[in-house]
Amino acid sequence: MSREQPAPKKFPWAIYWLILAAILLFALWPVFSVTFVSLVADANGCRVDEGSVHPCMVLGSDWGELLYGMGMMGWFMLATIPIGLFALGGWLVALIAHRIAWRRNARRQGS
């Protein structure tokens, strides 16, 4: 009677990719916000700055306050980018440690 070893489990790459995507989305969200404001304002000939709200007609309605608010959200990148870099470092350390432990465990089960 031979005991068959169960098939080795695959490393959970999908979880790590999802976490990486969440970190990048968090860190870069203000950049996306400011980019969107810039594209919409330029396409419609609007002026957007940090001093005050300016009227901006887009599709028949005034988007000035929305664009102003989204443009001001860009200041959050002063916090989100450093936090994202710190989280990215933690993510990388966790990935490397988990991968090393997973390989050691796979070797033990294989022998």
KOLGU-4560 file (N, C-alpha, C; in nm, 3 decimals, padded with zeros to 5 digits):
<recs>
<n_xx: 00.083 n_yy: -00.118 n_zz: 00.000 ca_xx: 00.000 ca_yy: 00.000 ca_zz: 00.000 c_xx: 00.087 c_yy: 00.124 c_zz: 00.000 mol: A seq: 1 type: MET>
<n_xx: 00.077 n_yy: 00.197 n_zz: -00.103 ca_xx: 00.154 ca_yy: 00.320 ca_zz: -00.110 c_xx: 00.064 c_yy: 00.438 c_zz: -00.076 mol: A seq: 2 type: SER>
<n_xx: 00.124 n_yy: 00.527 n_zz: -00.004 ca_xx: 00.052 ca_yy: 00.650 ca_zz: 00.034 c_xx: 00.083 c_yy: 00.758 c_zz: -00.066 mol: A seq: 3 type: ARG>
<n_xx: -00.019 n_yy: 00.802 n_zz: -00.137 ca_xx: 00.003 ca_yy: 00.908 ca_zz: -00.234 c_xx: -00.001 c_yy: 01.043 c_zz: -00.165 mol: A seq: 4 type: GLU>
<n_xx: 00.093 n_yy: 01.126 n_zz: -00.205 ca_xx: 00.097 ca_yy: 01.262 ca_zz: -00.153 c_xx: -00.010 c_yy: 01.345 c_zz: -00.225 mol: A seq: 5 type: GLN>
<n_xx: -00.079 n_yy: 01.431 n_zz: -00.152 ca_xx: -00.175 ca_yy: 01.518 ca_zz: -00.221 c_xx: -00.099 c_yy: 01.615 c_zz: -00.313 mol: A seq: 6 type: PRO>
<n_xx: -00.167 n_yy: 01.655 n_zz: -00.416 ca_xx: -00.104 ca_yy: 01.749 ca_zz: -00.511 c_xx: -00.068 c_yy: 01.877 c_zz: -00.436 mol: A seq: 7 type: ALA>
<n_xx: 00.052 n_yy: 01.929 n_zz: -00.462 ca_xx: 00.092 ca_yy: 02.050 ca_zz: -00.391 c_xx: 00.002 c_yy: 02.168 c_zz: -00.428 mol: A seq: 8 type: PRO>
<n_xx: -00.030 n_yy: 02.246 n_zz: -00.327 ca_xx: -00.113 ca_yy: 02.363 ca_zz: -00.351 c_xx: -00.029 c_yy: 02.469 c_zz: -00.423 mol: A seq: 9 type: LYS>
<n_xx: -00.098 n_yy: 02.546 n_zz: -00.505 ca_xx: -00.030 ca_yy: 02.654 ca_zz: -00.575 c_xx: -00.017 c_yy: 02.774 c_zz: -00.483 mol: A seq: 10 type: LYS>
<n_xx: 00.087 n_yy: 02.851 n_zz: -00.507 ca_xx: 00.108 ca_yy: 02.972 ca_zz: -00.428 c_xx: -00.005 c_yy: 03.071 c_zz: -00.459 mol: A seq: 11 type: PHE>
<n_xx: -00.060 n_yy: 03.138 n_zz: -00.357 ca_xx: -00.175 ca_yy: 03.227 ca_zz: -00.378 c_xx: -00.138 c_yy: 03.363 c_zz: -00.439 mol: A seq: 12 type: PRO>
<n_xx: -00.094 n_yy: 03.361 n_zz: -00.563 ca_xx: -00.054 ca_yy: 03.484 ca_zz: -00.630 c_xx: -00.170 c_yy: 03.582 c_zz: -00.643 mol: A seq: 13 type: TRP>
<n_xx: -00.290 n_yy: 03.531 n_zz: -00.667 ca_xx: -00.406 ca_yy: 03.618 ca_zz: -00.691 c_xx: -00.430 c_yy: 03.711 c_zz: -00.573 mol: A seq: 14 type: ALA>
<n_xx: -00.417 n_yy: 03.661 n_zz: -00.453 ca_xx: -00.438 ca_yy: 03.743 ca_zz: -00.333 c_xx: -00.334 c_yy: 03.855 c_zz: -00.329 mol: A seq: 15 type: ILE>
<n_xx: -00.211 n_yy: 03.822 n_zz: -00.357 ca_xx: -00.106 ca_yy: 03.924 ca_zz: -00.355 c_xx: -00.127 c_yy: 04.029 c_zz: -00.465 mol: A seq: 16 type: TYR>
<n_xx: -00.173 n_yy: 03.987 n_zz: -00.582 ca_xx: -00.200 ca_yy: 04.083 ca_zz: -00.689 c_xx: -00.316 c_yy: 04.176 c_zz: -00.651 mol: A seq: 17 type: TRP>
<n_xx: -00.420 n_yy: 04.121 n_zz: -00.588 ca_xx: -00.533 ca_yy: 04.204 ca_zz: -00.544 c_xx: -00.491 c_yy: 04.306 c_zz: -00.440 mol: A seq: 18 type: LEU>
<n_xx: -00.409 n_yy: 04.263 n_zz: -00.346 ca_xx: -00.361 ca_yy: 04.355 ca_zz: -00.242 c_xx: -00.273 c_yy: 04.463 c_zz: -00.304 mol: A seq: 19 type: ILE>
<n_xx: -00.187 n_yy: 04.425 n_zz: -00.399 ca_xx: -00.104 ca_yy: 04.524 ca_zz: -00.468 c_xx: -00.191 c_yy: 04.625 c_zz: -00.542 mol: A seq: 20 type: LEU>
<n_xx: -00.294 n_yy: 04.578 n_zz: -00.610 ca_xx: -00.384 ca_yy: 04.668 ca_zz: -00.682 c_xx: -00.453 c_yy: 04.765 c_zz: -00.584 mol: A seq: 21 type: ALA>
<n_xx: -00.495 n_yy: 04.716 n_zz: -00.468 ca_xx: -00.560 ca_yy: 04.801 ca_zz: -00.369 c_xx: -00.463 c_yy: 04.907 c_zz: -00.316 mol: A seq: 22 type: ALA>
<n_xx: -00.339 n_yy: 04.868 n_zz: -00.291 ca_xx: -00.238 ca_yy: 04.964 ca_zz: -00.243 c_xx: -00.214 c_yy: 05.073 c_zz: -00.348 mol: A seq: 23 type: ILE>
<n_xx: -00.197 n_yy: 05.032 n_zz: -00.473 ca_xx: -00.171 ca_yy: 05.129 ca_zz: -00.579 c_xx: -00.291 c_yy: 05.220 c_zz: -00.603 mol: A seq: 24 type: LEU>
<n_xx: -00.411 n_yy: 05.164 n_zz: -00.596 ca_xx: -00.531 ca_yy: 05.245 ca_zz: -00.613 c_xx: -00.542 c_yy: 05.349 c_zz: -00.502 mol: A seq: 25 type: LEU>
<n_xx: -00.517 n_yy: 05.308 n_zz: -00.378 ca_xx: -00.520 ca_yy: 05.401 ca_zz: -00.265 c_xx: -00.415 c_yy: 05.511 c_zz: -00.282 mol: A seq: 26 type: PHE>
<n_xx: -00.294 n_yy: 05.471 n_zz: -00.315 ca_xx: -00.184 ca_yy: 05.568 ca_zz: -00.322 c_xx: -00.201 c_yy: 05.665 c_zz: -00.438 mol: A seq: 27 type: ALA>
<n_xx: -00.257 n_yy: 05.619 n_zz: -00.548 ca_xx: -00.264 ca_yy: 05.702 ca_zz: -00.669 c_xx: -00.401 c_yy: 05.765 c_zz: -00.694 mol: A seq: 28 type: LEU>
<n_xx: -00.499 n_yy: 05.739 n_zz: -00.607 ca_xx: -00.632 ca_yy: 05.793 ca_zz: -00.628 c_xx: -00.631 c_yy: 05.946 c_zz: -00.646 mol: A seq: 29 type: TRP>
<n_xx: -00.561 n_yy: 06.022 n_zz: -00.562 ca_xx: -00.559 ca_yy: 06.167 ca_zz: -00.583 c_xx: -00.499 c_yy: 06.206 c_zz: -00.718 mol: A seq: 30 type: PRO>
<n_xx: -00.403 n_yy: 06.131 n_zz: -00.765 ca_xx: -00.342 ca_yy: 06.160 ca_zz: -00.896 c_xx: -00.447 c_yy: 06.138 c_zz: -01.006 mol: A seq: 31 type: VAL>
<n_xx: -00.524 n_yy: 06.030 n_zz: -00.994 ca_xx: -00.631 ca_yy: 06.003 ca_zz: -01.091 c_xx: -00.735 c_yy: 06.114 c_zz: -01.088 mol: A seq: 32 type: PHE>
<n_xx: -00.768 n_yy: 06.161 n_zz: -00.969 ca_xx: -00.866 ca_yy: 06.268 ca_zz: -00.952 c_xx: -00.821 c_yy: 06.395 c_zz: -01.023 mol: A seq: 33 type: SER>
<n_xx: -00.699 n_yy: 06.436 n_zz: -01.000 ca_xx: -00.646 ca_yy: 06.557 ca_zz: -01.062 c_xx: -00.633 c_yy: 06.540 c_zz: -01.213 mol: A seq: 34 type: VAL>
<n_xx: -00.596 n_yy: 06.423 n_zz: -01.258 ca_xx: -00.586 ca_yy: 06.397 ca_zz: -01.402 c_xx: -00.723 c_yy: 06.409 c_zz: -01.468 mol: A seq: 35 type: THR>
<n_xx: -00.826 n_yy: 06.352 n_zz: -01.404 ca_xx: -00.963 ca_yy: 06.362 ca_zz: -01.455 c_xx: -01.006 c_yy: 06.508 c_zz: -01.465 mol: A seq: 36 type: PHE>
<n_xx: -00.980 n_yy: 06.584 n_zz: -01.358 ca_xx: -01.016 ca_yy: 06.727 ca_zz: -01.357 c_xx: -00.948 c_yy: 06.799 c_zz: -01.472 mol: A seq: 37 type: VAL>
<n_xx: -00.822 n_yy: 06.773 n_zz: -01.490 ca_xx: -00.746 ca_yy: 06.839 ca_zz: -01.596 c_xx: -00.802 c_yy: 06.806 c_zz: -01.733 mol: A seq: 38 type: SER>
<n_xx: -00.833 n_yy: 06.678 n_zz: -01.757 ca_xx: -00.886 ca_yy: 06.636 ca_zz: -01.887 c_xx: -01.022 c_yy: 06.700 c_zz: -01.915 mol: A seq: 39 type: LEU>
<n_xx: -01.112 n_yy: 06.697 n_zz: -01.815 ca_xx: -01.246 ca_yy: 06.754 ca_zz: -01.833 c_xx: -01.238 c_yy: 06.904 c_zz: -01.853 mol: A seq: 40 type: VAL>
<n_xx: -01.158 n_yy: 06.973 n_zz: -01.770 ca_xx: -01.147 ca_yy: 07.118 ca_zz: -01.779 c_xx: -01.087 c_yy: 07.159 c_zz: -01.914 mol: A seq: 41 type: ALA>
<n_xx: -00.983 n_yy: 07.091 n_zz: -01.958 ca_xx: -00.920 ca_yy: 07.125 ca_zz: -02.086 c_xx: -01.016 c_yy: 07.099 c_zz: -02.204 mol: A seq: 42 type: ASP>
<n_xx: -01.089 n_yy: 06.989 n_zz: -02.198 ca_xx: -01.180 ca_yy: 06.954 ca_zz: -02.307 c_xx: -01.295 c_yy: 07.053 c_zz: -02.320 mol: A seq: 43 type: ALA>
<n_xx: -01.329 n_yy: 07.120 n_zz: -02.209 ca_xx: -01.443 ca_yy: 07.212 ca_zz: -02.211 c_xx: -01.402 c_yy: 07.358 c_zz: -02.197 mol: A seq: 44 type: ASN>
<n_xx: -01.275 n_yy: 07.387 n_zz: -02.206 ca_xx: -01.227 ca_yy: 07.524 ca_zz: -02.200 c_xx: -01.251 c_yy: 07.592 c_zz: -02.066 mol: A seq: 45 type: GLY>
<n_xx: -01.239 n_yy: 07.516 n_zz: -01.959 ca_xx: -01.266 ca_yy: 07.568 ca_zz: -01.824 c_xx: -01.136 c_yy: 07.601 c_zz: -01.752 mol: A seq: 46 type: CYS>
<n_xx: -01.151 n_yy: 07.689 n_zz: -01.655 ca_xx: -01.038 ca_yy: 07.724 ca_zz: -01.569 c_xx: -01.061 c_yy: 07.660 c_zz: -01.432 mol: A seq: 47 type: ARG>
<n_xx: -00.962 n_yy: 07.586 n_zz: -01.385 ca_xx: -00.969 ca_yy: 07.524 ca_zz: -01.252 c_xx: -00.841 c_yy: 07.558 c_zz: -01.179 mol: A seq: 48 type: VAL>
<n_xx: -00.855 n_yy: 07.616 n_zz: -01.060 ca_xx: -00.738 ca_yy: 07.643 ca_zz: -00.976 c_xx: -00.779 c_yy: 07.630 c_zz: -00.830 mol: A seq: 49 type: ASP>
<n_xx: -00.679 n_yy: 07.645 n_zz: -00.742 ca_xx: -00.704 ca_yy: 07.626 ca_zz: -00.599 c_xx: -00.760 c_yy: 07.749 c_zz: -00.531 mol: A seq: 50 type: GLU>
<n_xx: -00.766 n_yy: 07.860 n_zz: -00.602 ca_xx: -00.810 ca_yy: 07.986 ca_zz: -00.541 c_xx: -00.958 c_yy: 07.995 c_zz: -00.517 mol: A seq: 51 type: GLY>
<n_xx: -01.037 n_yy: 07.953 n_zz: -00.617 ca_xx: -01.183 ca_yy: 07.962 ca_zz: -00.604 c_xx: -01.250 c_yy: 07.876 c_zz: -00.709 mol: A seq: 52 type: SER>
<n_xx: -01.382 n_yy: 07.862 n_zz: -00.693 ca_xx: -01.461 ca_yy: 07.786 ca_zz: -00.788 c_xx: -01.491 c_yy: 07.874 c_zz: -00.909 mol: A seq: 53 type: VAL>
<n_xx: -01.471 n_yy: 07.818 n_zz: -01.027 ca_xx: -01.504 ca_yy: 07.888 ca_zz: -01.151 c_xx: -01.611 c_yy: 07.808 c_zz: -01.224 mol: A seq: 54 type: HIS>
<n_xx: -01.705 n_yy: 07.876 n_zz: -01.287 ca_xx: -01.808 ca_yy: 07.802 ca_zz: -01.361 c_xx: -01.746 c_yy: 07.721 c_zz: -01.475 mol: A seq: 55 type: PRO>
<n_xx: -01.800 n_yy: 07.602 n_zz: -01.495 ca_xx: -01.752 ca_yy: 07.514 ca_zz: -01.601 c_xx: -01.871 c_yy: 07.436 c_zz: -01.654 mol: A seq: 56 type: CYS>
<n_xx: -01.916 n_yy: 07.471 n_zz: -01.772 ca_xx: -02.032 ca_yy: 07.406 ca_zz: -01.831 c_xx: -01.989 c_yy: 07.278 c_zz: -01.904 mol: A seq: 57 type: MET>
<n_xx: -02.041 n_yy: 07.165 n_zz: -01.856 ca_xx: -02.012 ca_yy: 07.035 ca_zz: -01.916 c_xx: -02.147 c_yy: 06.966 c_zz: -01.937 mol: A seq: 58 type: VAL>
<n_xx: -02.176 n_yy: 06.930 n_zz: -02.059 ca_xx: -02.302 ca_yy: 06.863 ca_zz: -02.093 c_xx: -02.424 c_yy: 06.940 c_zz: -02.044 mol: A seq: 59 type: LEU>
<n_xx: -02.418 n_yy: 07.071 n_zz: -02.049 ca_xx: -02.532 ca_yy: 07.153 ca_zz: -02.013 c_xx: -02.550 c_yy: 07.184 c_zz: -01.866 mol: A seq: 60 type: GLY>
<n_xx: -02.454 n_yy: 07.142 n_zz: -01.782 ca_xx: -02.464 ca_yy: 07.174 ca_zz: -01.639 c_xx: -02.329 c_yy: 07.224 c_zz: -01.588 mol: A seq: 61 type: SER>
<n_xx: -02.336 n_yy: 07.295 n_zz: -01.476 ca_xx: -02.215 ca_yy: 07.354 ca_zz: -01.420 c_xx: -02.143 c_yy: 07.252 c_zz: -01.332 mol: A seq: 62 type: ASP>
<n_xx: -02.022 n_yy: 07.216 n_zz: -01.372 ca_xx: -01.939 ca_yy: 07.121 ca_zz: -01.297 c_xx: -01.830 c_yy: 07.192 c_zz: -01.219 mol: A seq: 63 type: TRP>
<n_xx: -01.835 n_yy: 07.322 n_zz: -01.209 ca_xx: -01.728 ca_yy: 07.399 ca_zz: -01.147 c_xx: -01.696 c_yy: 07.355 c_zz: -01.005 mol: A seq: 64 type: GLY>
<n_xx: -01.800 n_yy: 07.339 n_zz: -00.921 ca_xx: -01.775 ca_yy: 07.298 ca_zz: -00.782 c_xx: -01.719 c_yy: 07.157 c_zz: -00.774 mol: A seq: 65 type: GLU>
<n_xx: -01.773 n_yy: 07.068 n_zz: -00.855 ca_xx: -01.723 ca_yy: 06.929 ca_zz: -00.856 c_xx: -01.576 c_yy: 06.925 c_zz: -00.898 mol: A seq: 66 type: LEU>
<n_xx: -01.543 n_yy: 06.995 n_zz: -01.005 ca_xx: -01.403 ca_yy: 06.995 ca_zz: -01.051 c_xx: -01.311 c_yy: 07.060 c_zz: -00.949 mol: A seq: 67 type: LEU>
<n_xx: -01.358 n_yy: 07.167 n_zz: -00.886 ca_xx: -01.278 ca_yy: 07.232 ca_zz: -00.783 c_xx: -01.251 c_yy: 07.135 c_zz: -00.667 mol: A seq: 68 type: TYR>
<n_xx: -01.357 n_yy: 07.069 n_zz: -00.620 ca_xx: -01.341 ca_yy: 06.973 ca_zz: -00.510 c_xx: -01.248 c_yy: 06.858 c_zz: -00.546 mol: A seq: 69 type: GLY>
<n_xx: -01.265 n_yy: 06.804 n_zz: -00.667 ca_xx: -01.179 ca_yy: 06.694 ca_zz: -00.710 c_xx: -01.036 c_yy: 06.741 c_zz: -00.729 mol: A seq: 70 type: MET>
<n_xx: -01.019 n_yy: 06.864 n_zz: -00.775 ca_xx: -00.884 ca_yy: 06.918 ca_zz: -00.791 c_xx: -00.815 c_yy: 06.936 c_zz: -00.657 mol: A seq: 71 type: GLY>
<n_xx: -00.891 n_yy: 06.979 n_zz: -00.557 ca_xx: -00.835 ca_yy: 06.996 ca_zz: -00.422 c_xx: -00.800 c_yy: 06.861 c_zz: -00.359 mol: A seq: 72 type: MET>
<n_xx: -00.867 n_yy: 06.755 n_zz: -00.402 ca_xx: -00.835 ca_yy: 06.621 ca_zz: -00.351 c_xx: -00.692 c_yy: 06.582 c_zz: -00.385 mol: A seq: 73 type: MET>
<n_xx: -00.634 n_yy: 06.647 n_zz: -00.482 ca_xx: -00.495 ca_yy: 06.619 ca_zz: -00.519 c_xx: -00.399 c_yy: 06.640 c_zz: -00.403 mol: A seq: 74 type: GLY>
<n_xx: -00.434 n_yy: 06.729 n_zz: -00.311 ca_xx: -00.347 ca_yy: 06.752 ca_zz: -00.196 c_xx: -00.335 c_yy: 06.627 c_zz: -00.108 mol: A seq: 75 type: TRP>
<n_xx: -00.432 n_yy: 06.537 n_zz: -00.117 ca_xx: -00.423 ca_yy: 06.414 ca_zz: -00.038 c_xx: -00.304 c_yy: 06.328 c_zz: -00.078 mol: A seq: 76 type: PHE>
<n_xx: -00.250 n_yy: 06.351 n_zz: -00.199 ca_xx: -00.136 ca_yy: 06.269 ca_zz: -00.241 c_xx: -00.013 c_yy: 06.293 c_zz: -00.152 mol: A seq: 77 type: MET>
<n_xx: -00.012 n_yy: 06.404 n_zz: -00.080 ca_xx: 00.097 ca_yy: 06.427 ca_zz: 00.016 c_xx: 00.096 c_yy: 06.321 c_zz: 00.125 mol: A seq: 78 type: LEU>
<n_xx: -00.019 n_yy: 06.262 n_zz: 00.151 ca_xx: -00.029 ca_yy: 06.154 ca_zz: 00.250 c_xx: -00.038 c_yy: 06.016 c_zz: 00.185 mol: A seq: 79 type: ALA>
<n_xx: -00.119 n_yy: 06.005 n_zz: 00.078 ca_xx: -00.144 ca_yy: 05.871 ca_zz: 00.023 c_xx: -00.022 c_yy: 05.810 c_zz: -00.044 mol: A seq: 80 type: THR>
<n_xx: 00.061 n_yy: 05.890 n_zz: -00.108 ca_xx: 00.178 ca_yy: 05.833 ca_zz: -00.175 c_xx: 00.280 c_yy: 05.780 c_zz: -00.073 mol: A seq: 81 type: ILE>
<n_xx: 00.317 n_yy: 05.855 n_zz: 00.032 ca_xx: 00.407 ca_yy: 05.796 ca_zz: 00.132 c_xx: 00.347 c_yy: 05.674 c_zz: 00.203 mol: A seq: 82 type: PRO>
<n_xx: 00.218 n_yy: 05.681 n_zz: 00.236 ca_xx: 00.154 ca_yy: 05.565 ca_zz: 00.300 c_xx: 00.155 c_yy: 05.447 c_zz: 00.204 mol: A seq: 83 type: ILE>
<n_xx: 00.129 n_yy: 05.472 n_zz: 00.076 ca_xx: 00.131 ca_yy: 05.366 ca_zz: -00.024 c_xx: 00.269 c_yy: 05.305 c_zz: -00.041 mol: A seq: 84 type: GLY>
<n_xx: 00.373 n_yy: 05.388 n_zz: -00.037 ca_xx: 00.510 ca_yy: 05.335 ca_zz: -00.046 c_xx: 00.543 c_yy: 05.248 c_zz: 00.074 mol: A seq: 85 type: LEU>
<n_xx: 00.501 n_yy: 05.292 n_zz: 00.193 ca_xx: 00.523 ca_yy: 05.212 ca_zz: 00.315 c_xx: 00.447 c_yy: 05.080 c_zz: 00.304 mol: A seq: 86 type: PHE>
<n_xx: 00.321 n_yy: 05.086 n_zz: 00.259 ca_xx: 00.241 ca_yy: 04.963 ca_zz: 00.243 c_xx: 00.301 c_yy: 04.872 c_zz: 00.137 mol: A seq: 87 type: ALA>
<n_xx: 00.354 n_yy: 04.932 n_zz: 00.031 ca_xx: 00.418 ca_yy: 04.853 ca_zz: -00.074 c_xx: 00.540 c_yy: 04.778 c_zz: -00.020 mol: A seq: 88 type: LEU>
<n_xx: 00.618 n_yy: 04.845 n_zz: 00.065 ca_xx: 00.733 ca_yy: 04.778 ca_zz: 00.128 c_xx: 00.688 c_yy: 04.663 c_zz: 00.216 mol: A seq: 89 type: GLY>
<n_xx: 00.583 n_yy: 04.684 n_zz: 00.295 ca_xx: 00.529 ca_yy: 04.576 ca_zz: 00.378 c_xx: 00.476 c_yy: 04.462 c_zz: 00.295 mol: A seq: 90 type: GLY>
<n_xx: 00.407 n_yy: 04.496 n_zz: 00.185 ca_xx: 00.354 ca_yy: 04.394 ca_zz: 00.095 c_xx: 00.468 c_yy: 04.310 c_zz: 00.038 mol: A seq: 91 type: TRP>
<n_xx: 00.577 n_yy: 04.374 n_zz: -00.003 ca_xx: 00.690 ca_yy: 04.303 ca_zz: -00.061 c_xx: 00.757 c_yy: 04.211 c_zz: 00.041 mol: A seq: 92 type: LEU>
<n_xx: 00.775 n_yy: 04.259 n_zz: 00.164 ca_xx: 00.834 ca_yy: 04.177 ca_zz: 00.270 c_xx: 00.744 c_yy: 04.056 c_zz: 00.298 mol: A seq: 93 type: VAL>
<n_xx: 00.613 n_yy: 04.080 n_zz: 00.308 ca_xx: 00.519 ca_yy: 03.969 ca_zz: 00.333 c_xx: 00.522 c_yy: 03.868 c_zz: 00.219 mol: A seq: 94 type: ALA>
<n_xx: 00.527 n_yy: 03.917 n_zz: 00.095 ca_xx: 00.531 ca_yy: 03.827 ca_zz: -00.020 c_xx: 00.656 c_yy: 03.740 c_zz: -00.018 mol: A seq: 95 type: LEU>
<n_xx: 00.770 n_yy: 03.801 n_zz: 00.004 ca_xx: 00.897 ca_yy: 03.726 ca_zz: 00.005 c_xx: 00.899 c_yy: 03.625 c_zz: 00.118 mol: A seq: 96 type: ILE>
<n_xx: 00.857 n_yy: 03.667 n_zz: 00.238 ca_xx: 00.856 ca_yy: 03.575 ca_zz: 00.353 c_xx: 00.760 c_yy: 03.459 c_zz: 00.330 mol: A seq: 97 type: ALA>
<n_xx: 00.641 n_yy: 03.488 n_zz: 00.278 ca_xx: 00.543 ca_yy: 03.383 ca_zz: 00.252 c_xx: 00.593 c_yy: 03.287 c_zz: 00.144 mol: A seq: 98 type: HIS>
<n_xx: 00.654 n_yy: 03.342 n_zz: 00.040 ca_xx: 00.704 ca_yy: 03.258 ca_zz: -00.069 c_xx: 00.816 c_yy: 03.165 c_zz: -00.020 mol: A seq: 99 type: ARG>
<n_xx: 00.906 n_yy: 03.216 n_zz: 00.062 ca_xx: 01.015 ca_yy: 03.133 ca_zz: 00.117 c_xx: 00.957 c_yy: 03.023 c_zz: 00.205 mol: A seq: 100 type: ILE>
<n_xx: 00.864 n_yy: 03.060 n_zz: 00.293 ca_xx: 00.802 ca_yy: 02.959 ca_zz: 00.382 c_xx: 00.724 c_yy: 02.856 c_zz: 00.301 mol: A seq: 101 type: ALA>
<n_xx: 00.656 n_yy: 02.900 n_zz: 00.197 ca_xx: 00.577 ca_yy: 02.809 ca_zz: 00.115 c_xx: 00.668 c_yy: 02.710 c_zz: 00.043 mol: A seq: 102 type: TRP>
<n_xx: 00.783 n_yy: 02.758 n_zz: -00.008 ca_xx: 00.878 ca_yy: 02.668 ca_zz: -00.076 c_xx: 00.937 c_yy: 02.565 c_zz: 00.020 mol: A seq: 103 type: ARG>
<n_xx: 00.973 n_yy: 02.611 n_zz: 00.140 ca_xx: 01.029 ca_yy: 02.517 ca_zz: 00.239 c_xx: 00.926 c_yy: 02.410 c_zz: 00.273 mol: A seq: 104 type: ARG>
<n_xx: 00.804 n_yy: 02.452 n_zz: 00.293 ca_xx: 00.697 ca_yy: 02.358 ca_zz: 00.326 c_xx: 00.673 c_yy: 02.260 c_zz: 00.210 mol: A seq: 105 type: ASN>
<n_xx: 00.677 n_yy: 02.309 n_zz: 00.088 ca_xx: 00.657 ca_yy: 02.224 ca_zz: -00.030 c_xx: 00.769 c_yy: 02.121 c_zz: -00.042 mol: A seq: 106 type: ALA>
<n_xx: 00.893 n_yy: 02.161 n_zz: -00.010 ca_xx: 01.006 ca_yy: 02.067 ca_zz: -00.016 c_xx: 00.991 c_yy: 01.958 c_zz: 00.090 mol: A seq: 107 type: ARG>
<n_xx: 00.949 n_yy: 01.998 n_zz: 00.210 ca_xx: 00.932 ca_yy: 01.899 ca_zz: 00.319 c_xx: 00.825 c_yy: 01.798 c_zz: 00.281 mol: A seq: 108 type: ARG>
<n_xx: 00.715 n_yy: 01.844 n_zz: 00.223 ca_xx: 00.608 ca_yy: 01.753 ca_zz: 00.187 c_xx: 00.648 c_yy: 01.663 c_zz: 00.070 mol: A seq: 109 type: GLN>
<n_xx: 00.736 n_yy: 01.713 n_zz: -00.014 ca_xx: 00.780 ca_yy: 01.635 ca_zz: -00.131 c_xx: 00.879 c_yy: 01.525 c_zz: -00.098 mol: A seq: 110 type: GLY>
<n_xx: 00.952 n_yy: 01.540 n_zz: 00.014 ca_xx: 01.053 ca_yy: 01.438 ca_zz: 00.045 c_xx: 01.004 c_yy: 01.333 c_zz: 00.139 mol: A seq: 111 type: SER>
</recs>
